[in-house]
């Protein structure tokens, strides 16, 4: 008997996350916007395979060591903003690929600011541009919902990702801030989803704001190496979990909401921003979602609302799955080891 499938937009807008929780518990497959292998055309799957063959394998250039128990990259952007968390992106339609990529870029900006100081300032990303271009590059015509991880990677490295209201360009709509998170309307998400219709001035400007390198990540160990050197990840997969509020694990002051089972199916892109050799529960990864501050319960310790943790073994299983598209991103050509680059950065807040 085939599982029931439902699109994110079909859930009631007013209580969408609560509805998603109920459907996840029932075993319904929920399409939050990641078009996996089965939902793509033959041409789109061929595009994905060809693109991946051309990408460099993930490899840290130079030597590095894991000299801390915790690499929580979200603390860099919190520090850059004077102790406040950024306005993470809250998706409103089946735009998870764009929202997850944009949220990863917020984390990456914090790392770059830590490295380069006053040479860089934080700007909220106009993520709809890269989302629309990912659909275009992935062969998805017109406006609508959905893209896939490799198409977003191709757009980020080929078309770029720029900030809200860049100098010399037309004004863009400001997001509404709800619970500390940034919301653009569903109508705007749909408008920019047609990547072929994005004006040429944005294309010319975006190509000045490229991610230089992206590489597939297929194991938890590669994810650790990436995060320990300051490179966050996007992760598009069928991974989901129920209940939506994970149980609390660990002892105070290091309690976390921890997911250890893959017991729901979400076509969804999220991002990975932390590795922690947790003193009570062992190695875990910090994941981010695009569903606002209340989606996964109140954090029991000092990490941003709306985020959660996943065990090492489960993260490894997700990354190794054939339907997962996970990427590490760098603003550099390749992935240089950052021990030298980060020598002047205060890592003490990152150590457990």
C-alpha positions as CSV (number, residue, x, y, z in Angstrom):
1,X,0.0,0.0,0.0
2,X,1.5,3.3,-1.1
3,X,2.0,6.0,1.5
4,X,-0.2,9.2,1.2
5,X,1.7,12.2,0.0
6,X,0.9,15.8,0.7
7,X,2.5,19.1,-0.4
8,X,3.4,21.8,2.1
9,X,1.1,24.3,0.5
10,X,-1.8,21.9,1.0
11,X,-1.5,22.2,4.8
12,X,-3.6,24.9,6.4
13,X,-1.5,28.1,6.5
14,X,-2.6,29.2,9.9
15,X,-1.3,26.1,11.8
16,X,1.0,24.6,9.2
17,X,3.6,23.2,11.5
18,X,1.0,21.7,13.8
19,X,-0.6,20.1,10.7
20,X,2.8,18.9,9.5
21,X,3.4,17.3,12.9
22,X,0.1,15.4,12.8
23,X,0.7,14.2,9.2
24,X,4.3,13.1,10.1
25,X,3.0,11.1,13.0
26,X,0.5,9.4,10.6
27,X,3.3,8.4,8.2
28,X,2.3,10.8,5.5
29,X,5.1,11.8,3.0
30,X,5.3,15.6,3.2
31,X,6.8,17.6,0.3
32,X,8.3,20.7,1.9
33,X,10.0,21.7,-1.4
34,X,12.8,19.2,-2.0
35,X,12.3,17.4,-5.3
36,X,14.0,14.1,-4.8
37,X,14.9,11.5,-7.4
38,X,11.4,10.1,-7.8
39,X,9.8,13.6,-8.2
40,X,12.2,14.8,-10.9
41,X,12.1,14.3,-14.6
42,X,14.7,12.1,-16.4
43,X,16.4,15.3,-17.7
44,X,16.5,16.8,-14.2
45,X,18.1,13.7,-12.8
46,X,20.6,13.7,-15.6
47,X,21.4,17.3,-14.8
48,X,22.0,16.4,-11.1
49,X,24.3,13.5,-12.0
50,X,26.3,15.5,-14.5
51,X,26.7,18.4,-12.1
52,X,27.9,16.2,-9.3
53,X,30.5,14.6,-11.6
54,X,32.0,18.0,-12.3
55,X,32.3,19.0,-8.7
56,X,35.5,18.7,-6.7
57,X,35.5,16.0,-4.0
58,X,35.5,17.3,-0.5
59,X,39.1,17.7,0.8
60,X,40.6,20.0,3.4
61,X,43.8,21.4,2.0
62,X,46.5,21.3,4.7
63,X,46.5,19.9,8.1
64,X,44.0,20.5,10.9
65,X,43.2,19.0,14.2
66,X,40.0,18.7,16.3
67,X,41.2,20.8,19.2
68,X,37.8,21.5,20.6
69,X,34.9,19.4,21.6
70,X,32.4,21.7,20.0
71,X,32.3,23.6,16.8
72,X,29.1,25.6,16.9
73,X,29.3,28.0,13.9
74,X,26.1,29.7,14.8
75,X,27.9,31.4,17.7
76,X,30.0,33.4,15.2
77,X,26.9,35.2,13.7
78,X,25.5,35.7,17.2
79,X,28.8,37.3,18.2
80,X,28.8,39.5,15.1
81,X,25.3,40.7,16.0
82,X,26.3,41.7,19.5
83,X,24.9,38.6,21.2
84,X,21.6,38.4,19.3
85,X,20.6,35.6,17.0
86,X,20.0,36.5,13.3
87,X,16.6,36.7,11.7
88,X,16.6,33.2,10.2
89,X,14.5,32.6,7.1
90,X,11.0,31.2,7.7
91,X,9.7,29.5,4.6
92,X,6.0,30.1,3.7
93,X,5.6,27.9,0.6
94,X,7.5,24.8,-0.7
95,X,10.6,26.8,-0.8
96,X,12.8,24.8,1.6
97,X,15.7,24.5,-0.8
98,X,16.0,28.3,-1.1
99,X,15.3,28.9,2.6
100,X,17.7,26.2,3.8
101,X,20.4,27.5,1.5
102,X,19.8,31.1,2.6
103,X,20.0,30.1,6.3
104,X,23.3,28.3,5.7
105,X,24.6,31.5,4.1
106,X,23.7,33.4,7.3
107,X,25.9,31.0,9.3
108,X,28.6,31.3,6.7
109,X,28.6,35.1,7.0
110,X,29.3,34.8,10.7
111,X,32.4,32.7,10.0
112,X,33.6,35.2,7.4
113,X,33.1,38.1,9.7
114,X,35.1,36.3,12.4
115,X,37.9,35.7,9.9
116,X,38.0,39.1,8.3
117,X,36.6,41.5,10.9
118,X,35.7,45.0,9.8
119,X,36.3,44.1,6.2
120,X,32.8,42.4,6.1
121,X,29.5,43.4,7.6
122,X,26.4,41.2,8.0
123,X,23.6,41.6,5.5
124,X,20.4,39.6,5.4
125,X,20.4,37.5,2.2
126,X,17.8,38.1,-0.5
127,X,17.4,34.3,-0.8
128,X,14.6,34.3,-3.3
129,X,17.0,35.1,-6.1
130,X,19.1,32.0,-5.7
131,X,16.0,29.9,-5.1
132,X,14.5,31.1,-8.4
133,X,17.7,30.6,-10.3
134,X,18.1,27.1,-8.8
135,X,14.7,26.2,-10.3
136,X,15.8,27.6,-13.6
137,X,19.1,25.7,-13.6
138,X,17.3,22.6,-12.6
139,X,15.0,22.7,-15.6
140,X,11.9,23.7,-13.6
141,X,9.8,26.1,-15.6
142,X,7.5,28.9,-14.5
143,X,6.6,29.8,-10.9
144,X,5.8,27.1,-8.4
145,X,7.1,25.2,-5.4
146,X,10.2,23.0,-5.2
147,X,13.8,22.7,-6.3
148,X,16.7,20.3,-5.4
149,X,19.9,20.6,-3.5
150,X,22.3,20.2,-6.5
151,X,20.3,22.9,-8.5
152,X,20.7,25.3,-5.5
153,X,24.4,24.5,-5.3
154,X,24.7,25.3,-9.1
155,X,22.9,28.6,-8.6
156,X,24.9,29.6,-5.6
157,X,28.2,29.0,-7.4
158,X,27.0,30.2,-10.8
159,X,24.5,33.0,-10.1
160,X,25.4,34.0,-6.6
161,X,23.5,35.1,-3.5
162,X,23.2,38.8,-2.7
163,X,21.9,40.9,0.2
164,X,18.7,42.7,0.8
165,X,18.7,46.2,-0.8
166,X,22.2,46.2,-2.2
167,X,23.7,49.6,-3.1
168,X,22.8,50.8,-6.6
169,X,20.0,48.4,-7.1
170,X,16.2,48.8,-6.8
171,X,14.7,48.5,-3.3
172,X,13.4,45.1,-2.3
173,X,10.6,44.3,0.1
174,X,11.7,44.1,3.8
175,X,10.8,40.9,5.6
176,X,8.4,40.9,8.5
177,X,10.0,39.8,11.7
178,X,7.9,37.3,13.6
179,X,9.3,35.8,16.8
180,X,12.7,37.0,15.7
181,X,12.5,35.2,12.4
182,X,12.2,36.8,8.9
183,X,9.1,36.2,6.8
184,X,8.5,37.1,3.2
185,X,5.0,36.6,1.8
186,X,4.1,33.5,-0.1
187,X,3.2,35.7,-3.0
188,X,6.8,37.0,-3.1
189,X,8.2,33.5,-2.8
190,X,6.1,32.4,-5.8
191,X,7.0,35.5,-7.8
192,X,10.7,35.0,-7.5
193,X,10.4,31.2,-8.0
194,X,10.3,31.7,-11.8
195,X,14.0,32.0,-12.3
196,X,13.7,32.8,-16.0
197,X,11.9,36.0,-15.3
198,X,14.4,37.5,-12.9
199,X,15.6,40.8,-14.3
200,X,19.0,41.0,-15.9
201,X,20.3,43.6,-13.4
202,X,19.9,41.0,-10.6
203,X,21.8,38.4,-12.7
204,X,24.6,40.8,-13.3
205,X,24.8,41.8,-9.7
206,X,24.4,38.3,-8.3
207,X,27.4,37.0,-10.3
208,X,29.6,39.3,-8.2
209,X,28.5,37.4,-5.1
210,X,29.3,33.8,-5.9
211,X,30.1,31.0,-3.5
212,X,33.5,29.8,-4.9
213,X,33.5,26.2,-4.0
214,X,30.9,23.5,-3.1
215,X,31.5,19.8,-2.6
216,X,29.2,16.9,-1.8
217,X,29.3,15.6,1.7
218,X,28.5,11.9,2.0
219,X,29.6,11.0,5.6
220,X,29.4,12.3,9.1
221,X,33.2,12.3,9.3
222,X,33.4,14.6,6.3
223,X,30.8,16.8,7.9
224,X,32.9,17.0,11.0
225,X,35.9,18.1,9.0
226,X,33.9,20.7,7.2
227,X,32.3,22.2,10.4
228,X,35.6,22.1,12.3
229,X,37.1,24.3,9.6
230,X,34.2,26.7,9.5
231,X,32.3,25.4,6.4
232,X,28.5,25.0,7.0
233,X,26.4,22.5,5.0
234,X,23.1,22.4,3.2
235,X,21.3,19.0,3.4
236,X,18.3,18.1,1.2
237,X,16.9,14.7,2.0
238,X,13.9,12.5,2.8
239,X,14.8,12.7,6.5
240,X,12.0,13.6,8.9
241,X,11.0,12.8,12.5
242,X,8.0,12.6,14.8
243,X,7.1,14.0,17.2
244,X,8.0,17.4,16.0
245,X,9.3,18.4,19.4
246,X,12.3,16.1,20.1
247,X,12.9,14.8,23.6
248,X,15.5,16.6,25.8
249,X,18.8,14.8,26.3
250,X,21.8,15.5,28.5
251,X,22.4,17.2,31.8
252,X,22.1,20.9,32.5
253,X,23.6,23.2,31.3
254,X,24.2,21.2,28.2
255,X,20.7,19.9,27.5
256,X,19.6,19.6,23.9
257,X,16.6,18.4,21.9
258,X,17.9,15.3,20.3
259,X,16.7,13.3,17.3
260,X,17.9,9.7,17.1
261,X,15.3,8.1,14.8
262,X,14.4,8.6,11.2
263,X,10.7,7.9,11.5
264,X,9.0,10.3,9.1
265,X,9.5,11.3,5.5
266,X,10.0,14.9,4.5
267,X,11.1,16.1,1.1
268,X,13.1,18.9,2.7
269,X,16.3,21.0,2.7
270,X,17.7,22.1,6.0
271,X,21.3,23.1,7.0
272,X,23.9,21.8,9.4
273,X,25.9,24.3,11.5
274,X,27.5,22.4,14.4
275,X,29.4,19.4,15.6
276,X,29.5,18.7,19.3
277,X,31.2,15.8,21.1
278,X,28.6,16.1,23.8
279,X,29.7,15.3,27.3
280,X,26.5,13.3,28.1
281,X,25.2,11.9,24.9
282,X,28.2,11.5,22.6
283,X,28.8,13.1,19.2
284,X,25.9,15.0,17.7
285,X,25.3,17.5,14.9
286,X,23.4,20.7,15.2
287,X,20.7,21.1,12.4
288,X,18.7,24.1,11.4
289,X,15.2,24.2,10.0
290,X,13.2,26.8,8.2
291,X,10.0,26.7,10.3
292,X,10.3,29.4,12.8
293,X,11.3,29.6,16.5
294,X,8.6,27.3,17.9
295,X,8.8,24.4,15.4
296,X,10.8,22.0,17.6
297,X,10.1,23.1,21.1
298,X,11.9,25.6,23.4
299,X,15.7,25.1,23.6
300,X,16.6,23.7,27.0
301,X,20.0,25.4,26.8
302,X,21.7,28.4,25.1
303,X,21.2,27.7,21.4
304,X,19.0,29.4,18.9
305,X,15.2,28.7,18.9
306,X,13.9,26.5,16.1
307,X,17.0,24.3,15.9
308,X,17.7,20.7,17.1
309,X,20.4,18.1,17.3
310,X,20.8,14.7,15.5
311,X,23.0,11.8,16.6
312,X,26.3,11.0,14.7
313,X,25.0,7.6,13.5
314,X,21.7,9.0,12.2
315,X,23.5,12.0,10.5
316,X,25.8,9.5,8.9
317,X,22.9,7.4,7.6
318,X,21.2,10.5,6.2
319,X,24.3,11.8,4.4
320,X,25.0,8.3,2.9
321,X,21.5,7.9,1.6
322,X,21.3,7.9,-2.2
323,X,18.5,10.4,-2.2
324,X,20.4,12.9,0.0
325,X,22.1,16.0,-1.6
326,X,24.3,17.6,1.0
327,X,27.0,20.2,0.3
328,X,29.7,22.1,2.1
329,X,30.2,25.7,0.9
330,X,33.3,27.9,0.9
331,X,33.8,31.5,-0.2
332,X,37.3,30.3,-1.2
333,X,38.5,28.2,-4.1
334,X,38.8,24.9,-2.4
335,X,38.6,24.3,1.4
336,X,41.8,25.5,3.1
337,X,42.5,24.3,6.6
338,X,41.7,27.3,8.8
339,X,43.9,26.8,11.8
340,X,46.1,29.6,10.6
341,X,43.2,31.8,9.4
342,X,41.4,31.4,12.7
343,X,44.5,31.9,14.9
344,X,43.3,35.4,15.8
345,X,39.7,34.3,16.5
346,X,38.6,33.6,20.0
347,X,37.5,30.0,20.0
348,X,36.9,29.9,23.7
349,X,33.1,30.4,23.4
350,X,33.0,27.3,21.2
351,X,34.5,24.9,23.6
352,X,32.3,22.8,25.8
